[in-house]
Amino acid sequence: MLPISIIRRTSLLEIYTSMIKRPKLQDIAKQVGVTKMTVSRFFNDPNSVALKTRERISEVIEEMGFIPNRVPAIMSKSSSKCIGLVIPSFSNLVFAEVIDGVEETAVKYGYSVLLMHSGYDVHQEEQKIAELISYQVDGLILSEPEHTPLTMKRLLKAGIPIAEIMSLPKVPLGIACGIEHQQVATETTLALIESGRRHIAYFGARMDKRTYERQEGYLNAVKQAGLQSLVYDEIGRSNFTTGHLLLKRAMQHTPPDAIICTNDDVAMGVLMGCQELKLKVPDDLSIIGYNGLNVCEASTPKLCSIATPRRMMGQLAMEKIIAQLEAGMLQHDLTYLSVTLRAGGTATAAEQQKIKEHLDKLNLVMQQNLSEARLGVA
């Protein structure tokens, strides 16, 4: 008698071998006892097929594990009912809420989402966008602000709604829903300076476009105040270890009394490093993260972080694409999304209040500027 493990593997092999031939419409028609045309009508319009036949076709489809080939249907119709979404990282939790927002809105309106990953590489993005356009997607959502010249050419000639999220590009391709990262970092730094911090550092990681924008905002603020800039960064992947190592590096030079981190992963690593180095937070050192992830609630003390509305970005981008598809008209649409401070214990109460005031003012100014631009005033 064969061991159970061998029997199971043999059985699976037999099942797999029997399923190598992908079932076709003709196979379903033969099993049900109807014509191939009847099965085709079922997929195009189920109500055009008699109820009993419809039920039987559904049963056979489930039995066979049949998946219809959508390529011919896409080629013969003006709409694929699919929207392409390109994100730079599957491991970065920042994009989880973006995906959720896009997906739930797509389902609400009867659309599907084709998800691609670019790895923070514009050439990889170029390839992924080409693939999505070849699949005849009805629209595209892009989460990175920089593209190759060939990608730009393809996007401009695609004739479909394009939404750029996360950042606000100076010249949007079409729809843009994002944040002014540079200004957010400037206002946050100024708030800490006004609160009495004089050795404020900026910790960056991966060094993508948004990290550079935040770093530039920080540099603008310290220069404006006549203070020394303390920038420490790491081109590798962003994680807790990166924050820990950057803190050790900074403490060997001019010990900071406040640190603005490019994201919450780095900030959490800094907080862990403070515990090892016996630094009191926020007395000795204030720590500000970026993005406002749920992990902020898990630390002791809770991490203060600039909260970005990532789910809303995904939802708005999808809604605006669908609106343009339904209207049959492509147009520029720029939306600034407000940021807030996720309160915690890694900054003093006075510092948090000052940061909130600066962010509220920035949000108001940005909304006013956009309103004036739409009216043609600015």
N, C-alpha and C positions, 0 to 999 in steps of 0.2 A: 504493500500500500504506500502510495506517495505521501510525503509529508504535506501537512495542510498548506504551508507556505508555497510549495511547488504547485499544488492544485489551484490555489488562488491566482498565482501568476499565469498558469496555463489558461485558466478560464478567462482572465482579463485579455490575454493575447488573442484568444478565439473571438471574444467580443470585438476587440479592436480590429482584427482582420476582417470581420464581417461588416464593419462600419467604414472601411477604407473608401468604399464607393459612396460618395455623397449622394443622398437621395435627391431626385429631381421631380419636377412637376408631373412628368409622365408616370413616375413611380407612385405618386399619390393618387393620380387619376386611375391607374390600374387597380390599386388596392381598394379604392372606393367604388369603382365600377362606373366612372363617369369619364367624360372627355377631358383632355388637357385644357381645352378652352374654358370648361366649367371651373376648373381649379384656378385658372388665371383670373377669371371673373371674381372668384371668391376673394383673392388677394386685393384686387382693385376696388371692389365694392361688395362686401359680404352680403348685403341685403338684396343683391341681384340674384342670389342663389336661394333655392327653396330651403326652408328651415331644416328639414331632416337631412338634406344633403350637406348643408352648412355644418351641422353638428357632426356628421360623419367625417367630413374633411378635417375639421378641427381635431377629432380624435386621432386620425391617421397622422396628421402633422405632429402631434405630441408623441405618438408611438415611434415615429421615425426620427424624431429630433431634427426635423427639417428647418432650415433657415433660408429664407428666400434671398436670391441674389439681387441686390438693389441696383447694381450698376446699370442694367438696361432701363429700369424704371427712372433712374436719375437722368439718364441721357435723353429720355423721351419726354421729360417734364421740365417745366421752367423752375421748379423748386425741389431741392433735395430734402428740405426740412431738417438740415443738419448745419450746425454752427461749429467752426473750428476754434479751439482754444489752445494757445501755446504758452506754457509756463516754463521758467528756467530750471525748476527743481521739484522733484517729487518728495524729497526728504525734508525740505524746508516747510515747517508748519505754517509759515506766513501765507502760503498759497492754498492751504486746505479750505479756509473759509471762502476764498475767491471761487474755488471750484464748486463749493456747496451753493454759493449764490447764483452762479451761472447755471448749474444743473437744475436747481429747483425752479428757476424762472423759465428755463427751456421746457421742462416738463409741463409747466402750467400752460404754455402756449402751444404745446404739441410738437416741440422740436427735440432733436437729439443733439448731443455734444460729442465731437471728436476731439480727444485730448492728446496733445503732443508735448514733448519735453525737449528743451534746447540746451540744457547744461550751461547756461550763461555764456553761450558761444554764438556770435552772430552768424557764423557760417553754418552751424547746426540749425539755427533758426531758419536760415535761408532754405535749407533742404526740407525742413518740416512744413514750412509755409507752402512750398512748391507741391508737396504731397497733398496737403489739404485742398489746395486749389484744384488739383487734378481729380480729387474726389467730388468736385462740383459743390463744395459747401456754399451755403447761401450768405454767409458772413464770417468774419474772423475777429477774434478777441486776442490781442497781443499784450503781454505783461511786461515787456522790456522796451525801453525808449529808443534804443539804437538798432539800426538795421543796415545791411549791406546795400550798396547801390543797386545791385540786381534785385534784391528783395523789394526795395522802394519802387523800382520800375514795374515789377510784377504786381505789387499791391495797387499801384495807380491805374494799371490797365485791367485789373480783375473785374471792375464794374460791380463790386459788391460792397455792402457796408463794412467798414473797418473800425473797430473800437480799440483804443489804446487805454490801458488802465494802469494803476499804481502811481505813475508820475503824470505831470502835465507837460507835454511837449510844446516847444515854442511854436512849431508849425504842425498842428495835428493833421493826420492823414484823413480824418473824417470825424469820428466820435472820440472824445477824450473824457475820461472820468478818473480824476486822480488828485494828488496832493502836491503842494509846492514844498518839497523836502528841504530845499536850501533855506527857505524863509522860516520853516518850522524850527530847524536847528539854530538859526540865528536868534530867534525870539527866545528859545529855551536857554541858550547860553547867556543872553542879556539878562534874563530873569535871575539866573544864578549869580551873575556879577552884581546886580542890584541888591541881591540878598547878602552880599559880603564875601562871596567866594573869590579868591584871587589866583588860584592855581588850578584852573579847570582844564582837564584833558579830554581828548576825543579818542575813542578806541574804535578802529575800523577792522573789518574782516571781509575776505573774498574780493573786496575792492571792485564791485560792480558799479554801474552808473549811479544808482541811488545812494550808495555809501559815499561816493565822491561828492554828490550834491550836499549831503548832510555835513560832510567834512568841510566843504567850502563855506557853508552857512556858519559853522562854528568859527572858522578862521576869520570871517568877516566881523563877527561879534568881538572876538578878543583883540583884533586889530583896532576896531572902533574904540575899545576901552583902553588901548595902550598896554595890554597885558601880553605876557609871553605865551606863545602857542605851544601846546604839549600834545602832539599827535603821535599816536602809536597804532600801527596797523599790521595786519597779517594777510597775505594773499591767499592763504589756504582756506579750507572750509570753516565756516563759522560754527562754533560749538562752545560748551562750557569751558573746555580746556583752553581754548583760545583766549577767553576772557581772563582766566587765571594767570596764564603766561604773560599777557600784556600788562596785567597789574604788577607782577614781579619786575618786569622790565622798567615800568614807570617809576617804581619805588627806588630803583637804583640810581635815578637821576634827580629830577625835581619832584618830590612826592606831591601828588595832586591832592586838593581838598574837595574836588568834585570831578566826576567822570560822566561824560555823555557817551553812551554806547550806540553803535550802529544798529543793534537789535537786542532782543531780550536774551538770546542765548549767551552772547558776550557778557551782558550785564549780570546774568546769573553766575557766570564763571567768576566775575569780579567779586560778587558778594561772597562766594565760597572762599575766594582768596583772602578776603578781609578777615574772615573767621580764622584762617590759618595764621595770618600775620598779626592777629590781635588788634585789628583796627576797629574802632567803634563807628558804626553806621547809624545815624548820619552825623554824629558829632565830629568825628575826624574826617569823614569822607561821605559825600552825597553821591548816590548812583542813580542815573536816569537811563532806563531802557528805551526801546523803540519798537512799536507795533502793538503793545498791550495784549500779549498772548495770555492764555489761561494759566500758564506756568507761573505768572507773576503772583498768583494767589498761593502758590505752594511753598514759597520761601519764607524764612524768618530772619528779618522782618519782610513783609510783602514788598515786592519790587514796584517802585514808581516807574511808569512807562508812558510814553506818548502813544496813545491808542489810535490806530488807523482803522477806518471803516471798510475792511476788506470785503466782507460779505456784500455790503451795499454796493461796492464797486462792481462786483460780478453781476448783481441784480440789475443795476442801472445800465451797464453795458449791454446786457442781453435785451432788456426792454427797449432800449433805444435802437438797437439793430432791428428788432422785430417791427418797431414802429416805422422805420424807414422802408423795410421790405413791404409792409402792408400799404404804405403810401406810394411805393414805386418811385421813390425819389431819394437820391443821395445828397446829404448836406452836412456842413460842419456843425458840430454840437459839442461845446466845451462846458464841462461841469466840474467845479471845484468842490471837493468833499472836505468838510471840517474835521479837524483832529481835536482830541480832548486829552486830558491827563488822567491816566489810571492811577488813582491814589494808592499810597502804600506807606511804608515806614523807612524807605531808603533816602528820603529827603525830609527836611524839617517842614513843619506845618506852614511856616512863613514862606519857605521856598516854593512849596506846592501852590500856595495861593498866588504867588507872584508869577509862576509859570502859567497858571490858568488864566490870569489876567492878560498876559502877553498872547497866549494862543487865542483867546476870545477876540482880542483886538485884531489879530492876523486874520482869523476867519471872517470877521466883519468886513475888513478892507478887501479881501479877496472876492467875497461875494458882491460887494459894491462895484469893484472894478469889472467883474464879468457882466454885471447888469448894465453898466454904462457902455461896455463894448458891444453888447447885443443891440443896444439902442442907437449905436453909432455915435455916441458922445465922445468916447475915448478912441 
